[in-house]
Amino acid sequence: MEVRSLWLSTDFIVFMAKTRLQKEEIIQSLKSRLEGATSVIVAHYSAMTVSQSQELRRLLETEQAELMAIKKTLLGVTLKEKSEWGVDSRALDGSIALVIGHGDEVAPAKILATFRKKNPVIEAIGGVFQQQWISKEQVQVLSTLPTKQQLRGQLVGVLNAPVSGLVGAINGVLRKLVGTIDAIGKAKS
């Protein structure tokens, strides 16, 4: 008898043959996860060990994202309601995993790209960003973008630069004024 598996959240659940009720629960779980998702990366994985899976999950959890491996048929049933995404699960090859982000939109793509450098067992094949399907190449571009936190830091730096320049200019003028007054005082003594 074939053993089938499904990863949900941080648990690894092993099923023998899935009952209709179990399949419906999986579909409902996936639908609820996709509802609140900011981005979804569809990935092909092969021969991923439990330790690799746990490492990837830990990395994803730090950025409010999760990994979910799912059968293409169950994914297809779920995606029928997401027709605006334009995803055909039958066109996807191999074992499929979803990286579902609930926080920063680019974080799942960045984490997956970083993880793949060390563990080439998983590869992005596309994704959903701003409710539209994006290609593998677009996911790679997404992984190179700065995160929201990095963008906020850059914005603060840009906003702070003119103020810092003004303060520096005023201090320079005051320093020259004090130097001039000091020179005049020394010249009169």
MOFENLIN-V900596 format. One record per pair of residues at least 12 apart in sequence whose C-alpha atoms are under 10 Angstrom apart, sorted by the first residue. I is the first residue (numbers start at 0). J is the second residue. If there is no record, write none. Layout:
i={I,I}
j={J,J}
This chain:
i={0,0,1,1,1,2,2,2,2,3,3,3,3,4,4,4,4,4,5,5,5,5,5,5,6,6,6,6,6,6,6,7,7,7,7,7,7,7,7,8,8,8,8,8,8,8,9,9,9,9,9,9,9,9,10,10,11,11,11,11,11,22,23,23,23,25,25,25,25,26,26,26,26,26,26,26,27,28,29,29,29,29,29,29,29,29,30,30,30,30,30,32,32,32,32,32,33,33,33,33,33,33,33,34,35,35,35,35,36,36,36,36,36,36,36,36,36,36,36,36,36,37,37,37,37,37,37,37,37,37,37,37,37,37,38,38,38,38,38,38,38,38,38,38,38,38,38,38,38,38,38,38,39,39,39,39,39,39,39,39,39,39,39,39,39,39,39,39,39,39,39,39,39,40,40,40,40,40,40,40,40,40,40,40,40,40,40,40,40,40,40,40,40,40,40,41,41,41,41,41,41,41,41,41,41,41,41,41,41,41,41,41,41,41,41,42,42,42,42,42,42,42,42,42,42,42,42,42,42,42,42,42,42,43,43,43,43,43,43,43,43,43,43,43,43,43,43,44,44,44,44,44,44,44,44,44,44,45,45,45,45,45,45,45,46,46,46,46,47,47,47,47,48,51,51,51,51,52,52,52,53,54,55,55,55,55,55,55,55,56,58,58,58,58,58,58,59,59,59,59,59,59,59,59,59,60,60,60,61,61,61,62,62,62,62,62,62,62,62,62,63,63,63,63,63,63,63,64,64,64,64,64,64,64,64,64,64,65,65,65,65,65,65,66,66,66,66,66,66,67,67,67,67,67,68,68,68,68,68,69,69,69,69,70,70,70,70,70,71,71,71,71,71,71,71,71,71,71,72,72,73,74,74,74,74,74,74,74,75,75,75,76,81,81,82,83,83,83,84,84,84,84,84,84,84,84,85,85,85,85,85,86,86,86,86,86,86,91,91,92,94,95,95,95,95,96,96,96,97,97,98,98,98,98,99,99,102,103,103,103,104,104,104,104,104,104,105,105,105,105,105,105,105,105,105,105,106,106,106,106,106,106,106,107,107,107,108,108,108,108,108,108,108,108,108,108,109,109,109,109,109,109,109,109,109,110,111,111,111,111,112,112,112,112,112,113,122,123,123,123,123,124,124,124,124,125,125,125,126,128}
j={15,16,14,15,16,14,15,16,17,15,16,17,70,16,17,68,69,70,25,67,68,69,70,96,52,65,66,67,68,69,96,25,28,29,65,66,67,68,69,56,60,64,65,66,67,68,52,53,56,57,60,65,66,67,53,67,49,52,53,67,68,73,73,76,77,69,73,74,77,69,73,74,75,76,77,78,77,77,67,69,73,74,77,78,97,99,74,77,78,80,81,65,67,99,100,101,77,78,81,97,99,100,101,101,99,100,101,102,63,64,98,99,100,101,102,103,104,127,128,129,130,64,99,100,101,102,103,104,105,107,127,128,129,130,64,98,99,100,101,102,103,104,105,106,107,108,126,127,128,129,130,131,64,65,66,97,98,99,100,101,104,105,107,108,125,126,127,128,129,130,132,133,138,66,96,97,98,99,100,105,107,108,111,122,123,124,125,126,127,128,132,133,134,135,138,66,67,68,91,95,96,97,98,99,108,122,123,124,125,126,127,133,134,135,138,66,68,91,92,93,94,95,96,97,98,111,121,122,123,124,125,126,135,68,91,92,93,94,95,96,97,120,121,122,123,124,125,68,93,94,95,96,119,120,121,122,123,93,94,95,119,120,121,122,94,119,120,121,118,119,120,121,120,114,118,120,121,66,120,121,66,114,98,110,111,113,114,115,118,98,106,107,110,111,113,114,98,99,100,106,107,108,109,110,111,100,101,107,102,106,110,100,101,102,103,104,105,106,107,110,99,100,101,102,103,106,107,98,99,100,101,102,103,104,106,107,110,97,98,99,100,101,107,96,97,98,99,100,107,95,96,97,98,99,94,95,96,97,98,94,95,96,97,88,93,94,95,96,87,88,89,90,91,92,93,94,95,96,88,89,88,86,87,88,89,95,96,97,87,88,89,88,130,131,131,130,131,132,126,127,128,129,130,131,132,133,127,130,131,132,133,125,126,127,131,132,133,124,125,124,121,121,122,123,124,121,122,123,123,126,110,111,123,126,126,127,147,146,147,148,128,129,141,142,146,147,128,138,140,141,142,143,144,145,146,147,141,142,143,144,145,146,147,138,141,142,123,126,137,138,139,140,141,142,143,144,138,139,140,141,142,143,144,145,146,142,123,138,139,142,138,139,141,142,143,142,135,135,136,138,139,136,137,138,139,137,138,139,138,141}
